[in-house]
Amino acid sequence: MTLSELIKLESHVPTLAGFPSRFCSRSNYEDWITRLYIDIDDYIARSIVTSASMRQKDEEDRYNLEIANYLNMIGYDAGHDTFNKGHPDIIVNDKQYGYQWLGESKVHRKYDDLLEGFKQLSDRYSSGNYKQNHGAVIIINKTGNTSKVVTKWENMLIDDPFYKSRSIKTKVCPQNKDCFISTHEHTGSSNDYTVRHIPINVYYKPIDKSAKKNK
């Protein structure tokens, strides 16, 4: 059986765990990024959001470590707090092909904190070079109204004077409409640097009687 035939079976055979499409995606950087986001989204939906009730006191490091460990388990070369012109929260490399992706996460408290995370990611840790020009800001939201938080953050980023000068543009993420994509001219490489803004909704303040009692 060929890899292309196995890819068609992935949705029907859970034990394949996405390996065939993950393996095939490595021949192209954009395909590798697309597959990486499929895997990150899957972990967030299955393991993080579903355990929101147990995460109310957790800071960024728990999320970063869990995501990096999961990516390692399924075949990526992922690190948490690994040195790369500083210490990005998550770094994924494919050393054979020279691919790199960086993630910077923030528990949302202030929009200025998100802007600092974006600056760290795009103008400190990243090279912006070919095959290293994708990253993500991960917004861990415990406050509710996640869609409104993301929209306000997108508008703030568009209006930021520095990134306006770098021709920043945004659009809805085609893979996941809860996310948006920003692209701007990287200050180091002058290439387009693409950032996916990924909200993690871990709001948990139940109002039903049984949940309040259990709490």
C-alpha positions in Angstrom: 0.0 0.0 0.0 1.4 3.4 -1.0 1.6 6.5 1.3 -1.0 8.3 -0.8 -3.4 5.4 -0.2 -2.6 5.5 3.5 -3.4 9.2 3.6 -6.9 8.5 2.3 -7.4 6.1 5.2 -6.2 8.4 8.0 -9.7 9.6 9.0 -10.9 6.0 9.1 -8.0 4.4 10.9 -7.0 6.2 14.1 -3.9 4.1 14.6 -2.3 5.8 11.6 -2.3 9.0 13.8 -1.6 11.2 10.7 1.8 9.7 10.1 1.5 9.3 6.3 0.4 12.9 5.6 2.9 14.2 8.2 5.7 12.3 6.4 4.7 13.5 3.0 4.4 17.1 4.1 8.1 17.4 4.8 9.1 17.8 1.2 7.6 21.4 1.1 7.9 24.0 3.8 4.3 25.4 3.4 2.9 21.9 3.5 5.0 21.2 6.6 3.5 24.3 8.3 0.0 23.4 7.3 0.4 19.9 8.8 2.0 21.3 11.9 -1.0 23.5 12.5 -3.4 20.6 12.0 -1.5 18.7 14.8 -1.4 21.7 17.1 -5.1 22.4 16.7 -5.9 18.8 17.3 -4.0 18.7 20.6 -5.5 22.0 21.8 -9.1 20.8 21.0 -8.7 17.3 22.4 -6.4 17.8 25.4 -6.3 21.4 26.5 -9.8 22.9 26.0 -11.4 19.8 27.4 -9.5 20.1 30.6 -10.1 23.8 31.2 -11.5 23.2 34.6 -8.1 22.0 35.8 -6.1 24.8 34.2 -7.3 27.9 35.9 -4.1 28.5 37.9 -1.7 27.4 35.1 0.8 29.8 33.5 2.3 29.7 30.0 4.9 27.1 30.7 2.5 24.3 31.3 0.9 24.9 27.9 4.2 25.3 26.1 5.7 22.2 27.6 2.6 20.1 26.9 2.4 21.2 23.2 6.2 20.7 22.7 6.1 17.2 24.3 3.1 16.2 22.2 4.8 17.3 19.0 7.9 15.3 20.0 5.7 12.2 20.6 4.3 12.4 17.1 7.6 12.8 15.3 8.6 16.5 15.3 11.8 17.9 16.7 10.2 20.3 19.2 11.7 22.1 22.2 10.4 24.3 25.0 12.5 27.3 26.1 15.4 26.3 23.8 17.9 29.0 23.2 17.5 30.7 19.8 18.5 34.3 20.1 16.8 34.2 23.4 14.3 31.6 24.7 11.2 31.2 22.5 8.4 29.3 24.2 8.2 26.6 21.6 10.6 25.9 18.7 10.1 23.2 16.0 12.9 22.3 13.6 13.3 19.9 10.7 17.1 19.8 10.5 17.1 17.7 7.3 15.2 20.3 5.4 16.2 23.4 7.4 12.6 24.2 8.4 11.8 26.2 11.5 8.7 27.3 13.3 8.5 29.4 16.5 5.6 29.8 19.0 5.2 32.5 21.7 2.4 32.2 24.2 0.8 34.5 26.6 -1.9 34.1 29.2 -4.1 37.0 28.2 -4.3 39.7 30.8 -3.3 42.8 28.8 -3.1 43.5 25.1 0.3 45.1 25.6 1.6 41.7 26.8 0.4 40.2 23.5 2.2 42.9 21.6 5.4 42.2 23.5 5.0 38.5 22.6 4.5 39.3 19.0 7.6 41.6 19.0 9.7 38.9 20.7 8.6 36.3 18.1 8.9 38.3 14.9 11.7 40.7 15.6 14.0 38.9 18.1 13.8 35.1 18.0 13.0 34.6 14.3 15.4 35.0 11.4 12.7 35.5 8.9 14.9 33.6 6.4 13.6 31.3 3.7 12.0 28.2 5.3 12.1 30.0 8.7 9.4 32.6 8.2 6.4 31.2 10.0 5.5 31.5 13.7 2.5 31.8 16.0 1.2 33.8 18.9 -0.7 31.6 21.2 -3.4 33.5 23.3 -4.4 31.6 26.4 -7.7 33.1 27.4 -9.3 32.5 30.8 -11.6 35.6 30.7 -14.3 34.5 28.3 -15.5 36.3 25.1 -12.5 34.8 23.2 -13.7 35.9 19.8 -13.9 39.5 21.0 -10.5 39.3 22.5 -9.0 38.0 19.2 -10.8 40.7 17.2 -9.6 43.5 19.5 -6.1 42.1 19.3 -6.2 42.0 15.5 -7.3 45.6 15.3 -4.6 46.7 17.8 -1.9 44.9 15.7 -3.2 46.5 12.4 -3.1 50.0 14.0 0.4 49.6 15.6 2.6 52.3 14.0 5.7 50.2 13.7 4.0 47.3 12.0 2.0 49.6 9.8 5.4 50.8 8.6 6.2 47.1 7.8 3.0 46.8 5.7 1.2 44.4 8.1 -1.9 42.7 6.7 -4.3 40.2 8.3 -6.8 37.6 7.2 -8.9 34.9 8.6 -7.0 31.6 8.9 -8.3 29.2 6.2 -7.6 26.2 8.4 -9.4 27.4 11.6 -11.7 30.5 11.6 -11.1 31.0 15.3 -7.5 32.1 14.3 -6.2 34.9 12.1 -3.1 35.2 10.0 -0.8 38.3 10.0 1.9 39.0 7.5 4.5 41.8 7.6 7.9 42.6 6.2 10.5 41.1 8.6 12.9 43.7 9.8 15.9 41.4 9.6 15.3 39.5 6.3 12.8 41.8 4.5 10.9 38.6 3.6 7.2 38.3 4.5 6.9 36.9 8.0 3.7 35.1 8.7 2.2 34.7 12.1 -0.8 32.6 13.0 -2.7 33.9 16.1 -4.1 31.0 17.9 -6.6 31.4 20.8 -6.9 28.7 23.4 -10.2 29.1 25.2 -9.9 27.8 28.7 -12.7 29.9 30.3 -14.3 28.0 33.1 -16.9 29.7 35.3 -20.0 27.3 35.3 -23.3 28.6 36.4 -25.2 25.3 36.8 -25.9 24.1 40.3 -24.1 20.7 40.0 -20.9 22.3 38.7 -20.9 24.9 41.4 -21.3 22.2 44.0 -18.5 20.1 42.6 -16.3 23.1 42.5 
